[in-house]
């Protein structure tokens, strides 16, 4: 009896704490981070996530942006974050993260499973709440050909079209000059802004960038950090990639050009289709999100169909009820082999996982750009710590043999150049000597 009393007391305290947090949110418009759904008649927007999940990390700035818009427009919403590493999300019927869910009067109204962009999440909210679309698309005013001064509050309003933003320091005047030159070159095509790195701690935390001078590309829900030399040529290449159309068509001629000098293990994704609108619905946004990491094309070229022995179906009089999976087929071309994605098109989270794992080459050379996706990803990493590429080619041959004609294995193979990351061993493995293999 005494144990039951303690359990009931704890349950009562938890309920009171949940109600207290909900009351705080009503008063101050703050985000609530609780496992249990608060007792409230307000609309509740819940984000189920895992801190180390790359897809959860990808949508974090988007959901924060949506929350800021709701708060700024005095929308009577409660935004709730549920960490599935801490909470038992299966009790809520959530099997995949990230997942968004909308509740009204304590009842679930709809769910959005998987990672998406700003527009897709906004449409999900509009569809279930009746809010005006206009509310979500207020944009920062840019000055064509000029670099505008930004403040942290500007990041709450959303960016319309492609932007390149410099987080500058007092010692980085050359990059500011280069960016001004680039702004003139891309007048009317890309908007440019700058913000002090010292005065943007909260924003830098949201988009996961360092304290020092950083160039950030923003476009249609993607936030990508530029990691190359801050030269006019390097930043021009970055700008071109940012505005380059995603999900481009490919035919047999372009395919041959793409793979002619393709390095071992480098993937090319191709969506074979007989229904263009269906292909765009399923894969256009994914192609946009991956534009800085992998090439994702679409094709209805008969010669490429023949080359891959993949034939999307068209509805006919004899067979009018053709499944979506037979009209749109996702593949990756790797090591001279086409691999078909084994998952149904509606199984979005598994498709995204498959693309994420397949986009890695046989041997990943760790850079500041791919560091997070490798070490906070879904697979263990067999890691070579070395200098001057010593033993890297040997490890790449081992990795190619381990793939055995598959687009990916149960673990990743990577190498770190200790001249690029000099503190990696001294801080994490101080008693060991290079070159060395470790498992992360």
C-alpha positions as a Markdown table, in Angstrom:
| # | Residue | x | y | z |
|---|---|---|---|---|
| 1 | Unk | 0.0 | 0.0 | 0.0 |
| 2 | Unk | 2.8 | 2.3 | 0.8 |
| 3 | Unk | 4.5 | 1.8 | -2.6 |
| 4 | Unk | 1.2 | 2.5 | -4.3 |
| 5 | Unk | 1.0 | 5.7 | -2.4 |
| 6 | Unk | 4.4 | 6.8 | -3.4 |
| 7 | Unk | 3.7 | 5.9 | -7.1 |
| 8 | Unk | 0.5 | 7.9 | -7.0 |
| 9 | Unk | 2.2 | 10.8 | -5.4 |
| 10 | Unk | 4.9 | 10.8 | -8.1 |
| 11 | Unk | 2.3 | 10.6 | -10.8 |
| 12 | Unk | 0.4 | 13.5 | -9.3 |
| 13 | Unk | 3.6 | 15.6 | -9.1 |
| 14 | Unk | 4.4 | 14.8 | -12.7 |
| 15 | Unk | 0.9 | 15.9 | -13.8 |
| 16 | Unk | 1.2 | 19.1 | -11.8 |
| 17 | Unk | 4.6 | 19.8 | -13.3 |
| 18 | Unk | 3.2 | 19.2 | -16.8 |
| 19 | Unk | 0.3 | 21.6 | -16.2 |
| 20 | Unk | 2.8 | 24.1 | -14.7 |
| 21 | Unk | 4.9 | 24.0 | -17.9 |
| 22 | Unk | 1.8 | 24.4 | -20.0 |
| 23 | Unk | 0.8 | 27.5 | -18.0 |
| 24 | Unk | 4.3 | 28.9 | -18.5 |
| 25 | Unk | 3.9 | 28.5 | -22.2 |
| 26 | Unk | 0.5 | 30.3 | -22.1 |
| 27 | Unk | 2.1 | 33.2 | -20.2 |
| 28 | Unk | 5.4 | 33.5 | -22.0 |
| 29 | Unk | 5.0 | 31.6 | -25.3 |
| 30 | Unk | 7.9 | 29.3 | -24.5 |
| 31 | Unk | 8.4 | 25.8 | -25.9 |
| 32 | Unk | 7.4 | 23.0 | -23.6 |
| 33 | Unk | 9.7 | 19.9 | -23.4 |
| 34 | Unk | 7.7 | 17.2 | -21.6 |
| 35 | Unk | 6.9 | 13.5 | -22.3 |
| 36 | Unk | 3.2 | 13.6 | -21.5 |
| 37 | Unk | 0.7 | 15.6 | -23.5 |
| 38 | Unk | -0.3 | 18.7 | -21.4 |
| 39 | Unk | -3.9 | 19.1 | -20.4 |
| 40 | Unk | -5.1 | 22.0 | -22.4 |
| 41 | Unk | -7.8 | 23.1 | -24.8 |
| 42 | Unk | -5.3 | 24.8 | -27.0 |
| 43 | Unk | -3.8 | 23.4 | -30.2 |
| 44 | Unk | -0.6 | 21.6 | -29.5 |
| 45 | Unk | 2.1 | 21.1 | -32.1 |
| 46 | Unk | 4.4 | 18.3 | -31.0 |
| 47 | Unk | 7.8 | 17.5 | -32.4 |
| 48 | Unk | 9.1 | 14.0 | -31.7 |
| 49 | Unk | 12.9 | 13.8 | -32.2 |
| 50 | Unk | 16.2 | 12.4 | -31.1 |
| 51 | Unk | 19.1 | 14.8 | -30.5 |
| 52 | Unk | 21.7 | 12.7 | -32.4 |
| 53 | Unk | 19.4 | 11.9 | -35.4 |
| 54 | Unk | 20.7 | 13.7 | -38.5 |
| 55 | Unk | 17.1 | 14.2 | -39.8 |
| 56 | Unk | 15.9 | 15.6 | -36.4 |
| 57 | Unk | 18.9 | 18.0 | -36.5 |
| 58 | Unk | 18.0 | 19.0 | -40.1 |
| 59 | Unk | 14.5 | 20.1 | -39.2 |
| 60 | Unk | 15.4 | 21.9 | -35.9 |
| 61 | Unk | 15.9 | 25.4 | -37.5 |
| 62 | Unk | 12.8 | 24.9 | -39.6 |
| 63 | Unk | 10.6 | 24.1 | -36.6 |
| 64 | Unk | 12.2 | 26.9 | -34.5 |
| 65 | Unk | 11.4 | 29.3 | -37.4 |
| 66 | Unk | 7.7 | 28.1 | -37.5 |
| 67 | Unk | 7.5 | 28.5 | -33.7 |
| 68 | Unk | 8.8 | 32.0 | -33.9 |
| 69 | Unk | 6.3 | 32.9 | -36.6 |
| 70 | Unk | 3.4 | 31.5 | -34.5 |
| 71 | Unk | 4.6 | 33.4 | -31.4 |
| 72 | Unk | 5.1 | 36.7 | -33.3 |
| 73 | Unk | 1.6 | 36.5 | -34.8 |
| 74 | Unk | 0.0 | 35.7 | -31.3 |
| 75 | Unk | -1.3 | 32.4 | -32.5 |
| 76 | Unk | -2.7 | 30.4 | -29.5 |
| 77 | Unk | -0.4 | 27.4 | -30.1 |
| 78 | Unk | 1.5 | 25.3 | -27.6 |
| 79 | Unk | 4.7 | 23.9 | -29.1 |
| 80 | Unk | 5.9 | 20.7 | -27.4 |
| 81 | Unk | 9.2 | 19.0 | -27.9 |
| 82 | Unk | 9.5 | 15.2 | -27.0 |
| 83 | Unk | 13.0 | 13.7 | -26.8 |
| 84 | Unk | 12.5 | 10.1 | -27.8 |
| 85 | Unk | 15.8 | 9.2 | -26.1 |
| 86 | Unk | 14.3 | 10.2 | -22.8 |
| 87 | Unk | 10.6 | 9.6 | -23.4 |
| 88 | Unk | 8.9 | 6.4 | -24.5 |
| 89 | Unk | 7.5 | 7.6 | -27.8 |
| 90 | Unk | 6.1 | 4.2 | -28.7 |
| 91 | Unk | 3.4 | 4.9 | -26.1 |
| 92 | Unk | 2.3 | 7.7 | -28.4 |
| 93 | Unk | 2.4 | 5.4 | -31.4 |
| 94 | Unk | 5.5 | 7.1 | -32.8 |
| 95 | Unk | 8.0 | 4.7 | -34.5 |
| 96 | Unk | 10.0 | 7.1 | -36.6 |
| 97 | Unk | 11.7 | 10.5 | -35.9 |
| 98 | Unk | 11.3 | 13.2 | -36.7 |
| 99 | Unk | 7.5 | 13.2 | -36.5 |
| 100 | Unk | 5.1 | 16.2 | -36.1 |
| 101 | Unk | 1.7 | 15.8 | -34.5 |
| 102 | Unk | -1.2 | 18.2 | -34.0 |
| 103 | Unk | -3.6 | 17.8 | -31.1 |
| 104 | Unk | -6.8 | 19.7 | -30.5 |
| 105 | Unk | -8.6 | 19.4 | -27.2 |
| 106 | Unk | -6.3 | 16.5 | -26.3 |
| 107 | Unk | -7.1 | 14.5 | -29.4 |
| 108 | Unk | -4.7 | 13.8 | -32.2 |
| 109 | Unk | -5.7 | 15.4 | -35.4 |
| 110 | Unk | -2.9 | 14.5 | -37.9 |
| 111 | Unk | 0.7 | 13.5 | -38.1 |
| 112 | Unk | 3.6 | 14.3 | -40.5 |
| 113 | Unk | 6.2 | 11.5 | -40.4 |
| 114 | Unk | 9.8 | 12.2 | -41.6 |
| 115 | Unk | 12.0 | 15.1 | -42.5 |
| 116 | Unk | 10.8 | 17.8 | -44.8 |
| 117 | Unk | 11.2 | 21.4 | -45.7 |
| 118 | Unk | 9.7 | 24.6 | -44.5 |
| 119 | Unk | 6.9 | 24.7 | -47.1 |
| 120 | Unk | 5.8 | 21.1 | -46.4 |
| 121 | Unk | 5.5 | 21.6 | -42.7 |
| 122 | Unk | 3.7 | 24.9 | -43.2 |
| 123 | Unk | 1.2 | 23.2 | -45.5 |
| 124 | Unk | 0.7 | 20.5 | -42.9 |
| 125 | Unk | -0.1 | 23.1 | -40.2 |
| 126 | Unk | -2.4 | 25.1 | -42.5 |
| 127 | Unk | -4.3 | 22.0 | -43.5 |
| 128 | Unk | -5.1 | 21.1 | -39.9 |
| 129 | Unk | -5.6 | 24.5 | -38.4 |
| 130 | Unk | -7.0 | 26.9 | -41.0 |
| 131 | Unk | -4.2 | 29.4 | -40.4 |
| 132 | Unk | -3.4 | 31.8 | -43.2 |
| 133 | Unk | -0.6 | 30.9 | -45.5 |
| 134 | Unk | 0.4 | 34.5 | -45.8 |
| 135 | Unk | 1.4 | 34.5 | -42.1 |
| 136 | Unk | 4.4 | 32.2 | -42.8 |
| 137 | Unk | 5.9 | 33.9 | -45.8 |
| 138 | Unk | 6.9 | 37.3 | -44.5 |
| 139 | Unk | 10.5 | 37.8 | -45.7 |
| 140 | Unk | 13.5 | 39.9 | -45.0 |
| 141 | Unk | 14.0 | 42.8 | -47.3 |
| 142 | Unk | 17.1 | 42.4 | -49.4 |
| 143 | Unk | 18.9 | 45.0 | -51.5 |
| 144 | Unk | 19.9 | 43.6 | -54.9 |
| 145 | Unk | 23.6 | 43.8 | -55.4 |
| 146 | Unk | 24.3 | 44.8 | -51.8 |
| 147 | Unk | 25.2 | 43.0 | -48.5 |
| 148 | Unk | 22.5 | 43.9 | -46.0 |
| 149 | Unk | 23.1 | 44.1 | -42.2 |
| 150 | Unk | 21.2 | 41.4 | -40.3 |
| 151 | Unk | 20.2 | 41.0 | -36.7 |
| 152 | Unk | 19.3 | 37.8 | -34.8 |
| 153 | Unk | 15.6 | 38.8 | -35.0 |
| 154 | Unk | 15.8 | 38.7 | -38.8 |
| 155 | Unk | 16.4 | 35.0 | -38.7 |
| 156 | Unk | 12.9 | 34.6 | -37.1 |
| 157 | Unk | 11.2 | 36.0 | -40.2 |
| 158 | Unk | 12.4 | 33.4 | -42.7 |
| 159 | Unk | 14.4 | 33.9 | -45.9 |
| 160 | Unk | 12.7 | 34.3 | -49.2 |
| 161 | Unk | 14.7 | 32.8 | -52.1 |
| 162 | Unk | 18.5 | 31.9 | -51.9 |
| 163 | Unk | 20.6 | 33.8 | -49.4 |
| 164 | Unk | 24.4 | 33.8 | -48.6 |
| 165 | Unk | 25.1 | 35.1 | -45.1 |
| 166 | Unk | 28.5 | 35.9 | -43.6 |
| 167 | Unk | 28.9 | 35.6 | -39.8 |
| 168 | Unk | 31.9 | 38.0 | -39.6 |
| 169 | Unk | 34.6 | 39.0 | -37.1 |
| 170 | Unk | 36.6 | 42.1 | -36.9 |
| 171 | Unk | 39.6 | 40.3 | -38.4 |
| 172 | Unk | 37.8 | 39.1 | -41.5 |
| 173 | Unk | 37.5 | 42.2 | -43.6 |
| 174 | Unk | 38.8 | 40.5 | -46.7 |
| 175 | Unk | 35.8 | 38.1 | -46.7 |
| 176 | Unk | 33.4 | 41.0 | -46.3 |
| 177 | Unk | 35.0 | 42.7 | -49.3 |
| 178 | Unk | 34.8 | 39.4 | -51.3 |
| 179 | Unk | 31.1 | 39.0 | -50.4 |
| 180 | Unk | 30.3 | 42.5 | -51.5 |
| 181 | Unk | 31.9 | 41.8 | -54.9 |
| 182 | Unk | 29.9 | 38.5 | -55.1 |
| 183 | Unk | 26.7 | 40.4 | -54.2 |
| 184 | Unk | 27.2 | 42.7 | -57.2 |
| 185 | Unk | 27.8 | 39.7 | -59.5 |
| 186 | Unk | 24.7 | 37.8 | -58.4 |
| 187 | Unk | 22.5 | 40.9 | -58.3 |
| 188 | Unk | 18.8 | 39.8 | -58.6 |
| 189 | Unk | 19.8 | 36.1 | -58.3 |
| 190 | Unk | 21.0 | 35.7 | -54.7 |
| 191 | Unk | 20.5 | 37.9 | -51.6 |
| 192 | Unk | 23.4 | 38.6 | -49.4 |
| 193 | Unk | 23.6 | 39.5 | -45.7 |
| 194 | Unk | 26.1 | 39.7 | -42.9 |
| 195 | Unk | 25.8 | 39.5 | -39.1 |
| 196 | Unk | 28.4 | 39.8 | -36.3 |
| 197 | Unk | 29.5 | 36.4 | -35.1 |
| 198 | Unk | 29.9 | 37.8 | -31.6 |
| 199 | Unk | 26.2 | 39.0 | -31.6 |
| 200 | Unk | 24.6 | 35.9 | -33.0 |
| 201 | Unk | 25.2 | 33.1 | -30.5 |
| 202 | Unk | 21.6 | 31.9 | -30.5 |
| 203 | Unk | 21.4 | 31.8 | -34.3 |
| 204 | Unk | 24.7 | 30.0 | -34.6 |
| 205 | Unk | 23.5 | 27.4 | -32.1 |
| 206 | Unk | 20.4 | 26.8 | -34.2 |
| 207 | Unk | 22.2 | 26.2 | -37.4 |
| 208 | Unk | 25.2 | 24.4 | -35.8 |
| 209 | Unk | 28.0 | 26.7 | -36.9 |
| 210 | Unk | 31.2 | 27.6 | -35.1 |
| 211 | Unk | 32.3 | 30.8 | -33.3 |
| 212 | Unk | 34.7 | 32.0 | -36.1 |
| 213 | Unk | 33.9 | 33.6 | -39.4 |
| 214 | Unk | 31.5 | 31.4 | -41.3 |
| 215 | Unk | 29.6 | 31.6 | -44.6 |
| 216 | Unk | 26.1 | 30.1 | -44.6 |
| 217 | Unk | 23.9 | 29.3 | -47.6 |
| 218 | Unk | 20.2 | 29.3 | -47.1 |
| 219 | Unk | 17.6 | 28.2 | -49.6 |
| 220 | Unk | 14.2 | 26.5 | -49.4 |
| 221 | Unk | 14.8 | 24.9 | -46.0 |
| 222 | Unk | 18.4 | 24.0 | -46.4 |
| 223 | Unk | 21.2 | 25.5 | -44.3 |
| 224 | Unk | 24.6 | 24.6 | -45.6 |
| 225 | Unk | 28.0 | 25.9 | -44.3 |
| 226 | Unk | 30.7 | 26.7 | -46.8 |
| 227 | Unk | 33.9 | 25.0 | -45.8 |
| 228 | Unk | 36.3 | 25.9 | -48.6 |
| 229 | Unk | 38.7 | 28.8 | -49.0 |
| 230 | Unk | 36.9 | 32.2 | -48.8 |
| 231 | Unk | 38.2 | 33.2 | -52.2 |
| 232 | Unk | 36.1 | 34.7 | -55.0 |
| 233 | Unk | 36.4 | 31.5 | -57.0 |
| 234 | Unk | 35.5 | 29.2 | -54.1 |
| 235 | Unk | 32.5 | 31.3 | -53.1 |
| 236 | Unk | 31.4 | 31.6 | -56.7 |
| 237 | Unk | 31.3 | 27.8 | -57.0 |
| 238 | Unk | 29.3 | 27.7 | -53.7 |
| 239 | Unk | 26.8 | 30.3 | -55.0 |
| 240 | Unk | 26.4 | 28.4 | -58.3 |
| 241 | Unk | 25.7 | 25.2 | -56.4 |
| 242 | Unk | 23.2 | 26.9 | -54.1 |
| 243 | Unk | 21.0 | 28.1 | -57.0 |
| 244 | Unk | 21.6 | 25.2 | -59.3 |
| 245 | Unk | 18.2 | 23.5 | -60.1 |
| 246 | Unk | 17.7 | 20.3 | -58.2 |
| 247 | Unk | 16.4 | 17.0 | -59.6 |
| 248 | Unk | 17.7 | 17.6 | -63.1 |
| 249 | Unk | 16.8 | 15.4 | -66.0 |
| 250 | Unk | 19.4 | 13.0 | -67.3 |
| 251 | Unk | 19.6 | 11.0 | -70.5 |
| 252 | Unk | 22.0 | 8.3 | -71.7 |
| 253 | Unk | 24.4 | 10.8 | -73.1 |
| 254 | Unk | 24.7 | 12.8 | -69.8 |
| 255 | Unk | 24.8 | 9.6 | -67.8 |
| 256 | Unk | 27.9 | 8.5 | -69.7 |
| 257 | Unk | 29.5 | 11.9 | -69.1 |
| 258 | Unk | 28.7 | 11.7 | -65.4 |
| 259 | Unk | 30.2 | 8.2 | -64.9 |
| 260 | Unk | 33.0 | 8.4 | -67.3 |
| 261 | Unk | 35.6 | 9.5 | -64.7 |
| 262 | Unk | 33.5 | 8.5 | -61.7 |
| 263 | Unk | 35.7 | 7.5 | -58.7 |
| 264 | Unk | 35.2 | 4.2 | -57.1 |
| 265 | Unk | 32.3 | 4.2 | -54.6 |
| 266 | Unk | 30.9 | 7.6 | -55.6 |
| 267 | Unk | 27.1 | 7.3 | -56.1 |
| 268 | Unk | 24.8 | 8.8 | -58.7 |
| 269 | Unk | 21.1 | 8.6 | -57.8 |
| 270 | Unk | 18.6 | 8.3 | -60.6 |
| 271 | Unk | 14.8 | 8.2 | -60.3 |
| 272 | Unk | 13.3 | 6.3 | -63.3 |
| 273 | Unk | 9.7 | 7.4 | -64.0 |
| 274 | Unk | 6.7 | 7.2 | -66.3 |
| 275 | Unk | 4.8 | 9.8 | -64.3 |
| 276 | Unk | 6.7 | 13.1 | -63.9 |
| 277 | Unk | 4.4 | 14.7 | -61.4 |
| 278 | Unk | 4.6 | 11.6 | -59.2 |
| 279 | Unk | 8.4 | 11.6 | -59.4 |
| 280 | Unk | 8.5 | 15.2 | -58.4 |
| 281 | Unk | 6.1 | 14.7 | -55.5 |
| 282 | Unk | 8.2 | 12.0 | -54.0 |
| 283 | Unk | 11.8 | 13.1 | -54.7 |
| 284 | Unk | 12.1 | 16.8 | -55.7 |
| 285 | Unk | 12.5 | 18.1 | -52.2 |
| 286 | Unk | 14.9 | 15.2 | -51.2 |
| 287 | Unk | 17.1 | 16.1 | -54.2 |
| 288 | Unk | 17.1 | 19.7 | -53.1 |
| 289 | Unk | 18.2 | 18.8 | -49.6 |
| 290 | Unk | 21.0 | 16.6 | -50.9 |
| 291 | Unk | 22.3 | 19.0 | -53.6 |
| 292 | Unk | 25.5 | 19.6 | -51.7 |
| 293 | Unk | 26.1 | 15.9 | -50.8 |
| 294 | Unk | 25.0 | 13.8 | -53.8 |
| 295 | Unk | 23.6 | 14.0 | -57.3 |
| 296 | Unk | 20.0 | 12.9 | -57.6 |
| 297 | Unk | 18.6 | 12.9 | -61.2 |
| 298 | Unk | 15.3 | 11.9 | -62.9 |
| 299 | Unk | 14.9 | 10.2 | -66.2 |
| 300 | Unk | 12.3 | 9.0 | -68.7 |
| 301 | Unk | 14.9 | 8.2 | -71.3 |
| 302 | Unk | 14.2 | 4.9 | -73.0 |
| 303 | Unk | 18.0 | 4.3 | -73.7 |
| 304 | Unk | 18.8 | 4.8 | -70.1 |
| 305 | Unk | 15.9 | 2.4 | -69.2 |
| 306 | Unk | 17.5 | -0.2 | -71.4 |
| 307 | Unk | 21.0 | 0.5 | -70.0 |
| 308 | Unk | 19.7 | -0.1 | -66.4 |
| 309 | Unk | 17.2 | -2.8 | -67.4 |
| 310 | Unk | 14.6 | -0.8 | -65.4 |
| 311 | Unk | 11.2 | -0.2 | -67.1 |
| 312 | Unk | 8.7 | 2.1 | -65.3 |
| 313 | Unk | 5.2 | 1.1 | -66.2 |
| 314 | Unk | 2.5 | 3.1 | -67.9 |
| 315 | Unk | -1.2 | 2.4 | -67.3 |
| 316 | Unk | -2.8 | 0.5 | -70.2 |
| 317 | Unk | -6.3 | -0.8 | -71.0 |
| 318 | Unk | -5.1 | -4.2 | -69.9 |
| 319 | Unk | -3.5 | -2.9 | -66.7 |
| 320 | Unk | -5.0 | 0.3 | -65.6 |
| 321 | Unk | -4.3 | 0.1 | -61.9 |
| 322 | Unk | -0.5 | 0.5 | -61.9 |
| 323 | Unk | 1.1 | 1.0 | -58.5 |
| 324 | Unk | 3.2 | 4.1 | -57.7 |
| 325 | Unk | 6.2 | 1.9 | -57.1 |
| 326 | Unk | 6.0 | 0.7 | -60.7 |
| 327 | Unk | 5.7 | 4.2 | -62.1 |
| 328 | Unk | 8.6 | 5.7 | -60.1 |
| 329 | Unk | 11.7 | 3.7 | -59.2 |
| 330 | Unk | 14.6 | 5.1 | -57.1 |
| 331 | Unk | 18.1 | 3.7 | -57.8 |
| 332 | Unk | 21.7 | 4.4 | -57.1 |
| 333 | Unk | 24.5 | 3.8 | -59.6 |
| 334 | Unk | 27.6 | 2.7 | -57.7 |
| 335 | Unk | 30.6 | 0.7 | -58.9 |
| 336 | Unk | 29.0 | 0.2 | -62.3 |
| 337 | Unk | 25.9 | -1.4 | -60.8 |
| 338 | Unk | 22.3 | 0.0 | -60.5 |
| 339 | Unk | 20.8 | -0.7 | -57.1 |
| 340 | Unk | 17.1 | -0.4 | -56.6 |
| 341 | Unk | 15.7 | 1.1 | -53.4 |
| 342 | Unk | 13.9 | -1.8 | -51.7 |
| 343 | Unk | 11.3 | 0.3 | -49.9 |
| 344 | Unk | 7.8 | 1.4 | -50.8 |
| 345 | Unk | 7.4 | 5.0 | -51.8 |
| 346 | Unk | 5.1 | 5.7 | -48.8 |
| 347 | Unk | 7.8 | 4.5 | -46.4 |
| 348 | Unk | 9.5 | 7.9 | -46.5 |
| 349 | Unk | 11.7 | 7.5 | -43.5 |
| 350 | Unk | 13.3 | 4.3 | -44.8 |
| 351 | Unk | 13.8 | 5.8 | -48.2 |
| 352 | Unk | 15.6 | 8.8 | -46.6 |
| 353 | Unk | 17.8 | 6.4 | -44.5 |
| 354 | Unk | 18.6 | 4.4 | -47.7 |
| 355 | Unk | 19.7 | 7.5 | -49.5 |
| 356 | Unk | 21.7 | 8.8 | -46.5 |
| 357 | Unk | 23.6 | 5.5 | -46.2 |
| 358 | Unk | 24.1 | 5.0 | -49.9 |
| 359 | Unk | 25.4 | 8.5 | -50.6 |
| 360 | Unk | 28.7 | 7.8 | -48.7 |
| 361 | Unk | 31.6 | 6.7 | -50.9 |
| 362 | Unk | 33.6 | 3.5 | -50.0 |
| 363 | Unk | 36.1 | 5.6 | -48.1 |
| 364 | Unk | 34.9 | 8.8 | -46.5 |
| 365 | Unk | 37.6 | 11.4 | -46.1 |
| 366 | Unk | 36.5 | 13.4 | -43.1 |
| 367 | Unk | 36.1 | 17.1 | -43.6 |
| 368 | Unk | 34.4 | 19.8 | -41.5 |
| 369 | Unk | 31.5 | 19.6 | -43.9 |
| 370 | Unk | 30.7 | 15.8 | -43.4 |
| 371 | Unk | 32.0 | 15.5 | -39.9 |
| 372 | Unk | 28.6 | 15.7 | -38.2 |
| 373 | Unk | 26.8 | 13.4 | -40.6 |
| 374 | Unk | 29.5 | 10.7 | -40.2 |
| 375 | Unk | 30.0 | 10.8 | -36.4 |
| 376 | Unk | 26.3 | 11.5 | -35.5 |
| 377 | Unk | 24.9 | 9.2 | -38.1 |
| 378 | Unk | 23.3 | 5.8 | -38.1 |
| 379 | Unk | 26.3 | 3.5 | -38.5 |
| 380 | Unk | 29.6 | 2.7 | -36.6 |
| 381 | Unk | 32.7 | 4.0 | -38.3 |
| 382 | Unk | 35.9 | 2.0 | -39.0 |
| 383 | Unk | 38.3 | 5.0 | -38.8 |
| 384 | Unk | 41.9 | 5.4 | -40.0 |
| 385 | Unk | 43.9 | 8.2 | -38.3 |
| 386 | Unk | 46.8 | 9.0 | -40.5 |
| 387 | Unk | 48.9 | 11.7 | -42.3 |
| 388 | Unk | 49.5 | 12.2 | -46.0 |
| 389 | Unk | 46.9 | 9.5 | -47.0 |
| 390 | Unk | 49.1 | 6.7 | -45.6 |
| 391 | Unk | 47.3 | 3.4 | -45.9 |
| 392 | Unk | 44.1 | 5.2 | -47.2 |
| 393 | Unk | 44.2 | 3.5 | -50.6 |
| 394 | Unk | 44.6 | 0.1 | -48.9 |
| 395 | Unk | 41.6 | 0.8 | -46.7 |
| 396 | Unk | 39.5 | 1.9 | -49.7 |
| 397 | Unk | 40.3 | -1.4 | -51.4 |
| 398 | Unk | 39.2 | -3.3 | -48.3 |
| 399 | Unk | 36.0 | -1.2 | -48.2 |
| 400 | Unk | 35.2 | -1.9 | -51.8 |
| 401 | Unk | 35.6 | -5.6 | -51.2 |
| 402 | Unk | 33.3 | -5.5 | -48.2 |
| 403 | Unk | 30.6 | -3.8 | -50.1 |
| 404 | Unk | 30.2 | -6.9 | -52.3 |
| 405 | Unk | 28.1 | -5.2 | -54.9 |
| 406 | Unk | 25.8 | -3.5 | -52.3 |
| 407 | Unk | 25.2 | 0.2 | -52.0 |
| 408 | Unk | 26.3 | 0.3 | -48.4 |
| 409 | Unk | 27.5 | -2.0 | -45.5 |
| 410 | Unk | 26.6 | -2.2 | -41.9 |
| 411 | Unk | 29.4 | 0.2 | -41.0 |
| 412 | Unk | 31.3 | 3.1 | -42.6 |
| 413 | Unk | 34.9 | 3.3 | -43.6 |
| 414 | Unk | 36.6 | 6.7 | -43.0 |
| 415 | Unk | 39.9 | 8.4 | -42.7 |
| 416 | Unk | 41.0 | 11.5 | -40.8 |
| 417 | Unk | 44.0 | 13.6 | -41.9 |
| 418 | Unk | 45.6 | 14.5 | -38.6 |
| 419 | Unk | 47.2 | 17.6 | -40.2 |
| 420 | Unk | 43.6 | 18.9 | -40.9 |
| 421 | Unk | 42.3 | 17.8 | -37.4 |
| 422 | Unk | 45.5 | 18.1 | -35.3 |
| 423 | Unk | 43.6 | 18.0 | -31.9 |
| 424 | Unk | 41.6 | 14.8 | -32.7 |
| 425 | Unk | 44.2 | 12.4 | -31.3 |
| 426 | Unk | 45.8 | 14.6 | -28.7 |
| 427 | Unk | 42.4 | 15.2 | -27.0 |
| 428 | Unk | 40.6 | 11.9 | -27.7 |
| 429 | Unk | 43.4 | 9.4 | -27.9 |
| 430 | Unk | 46.4 | 11.0 | -26.2 |
| 431 | Unk | 48.3 | 7.8 | -25.5 |
| 432 | Unk | 48.1 | 6.3 | -29.0 |
| 433 | Unk | 50.3 | 6.8 | -32.0 |
| 434 | Unk | 49.4 | 7.3 | -35.7 |
| 435 | Unk | 48.7 | 5.7 | -38.1 |
| 436 | Unk | 46.1 | 3.7 | -36.2 |
| 437 | Unk | 42.7 | 2.2 | -36.9 |
| 438 | Unk | 39.9 | 2.8 | -34.4 |
| 439 | Unk | 36.1 | 2.0 | -34.3 |
| 440 | Unk | 33.8 | 4.8 | -33.4 |
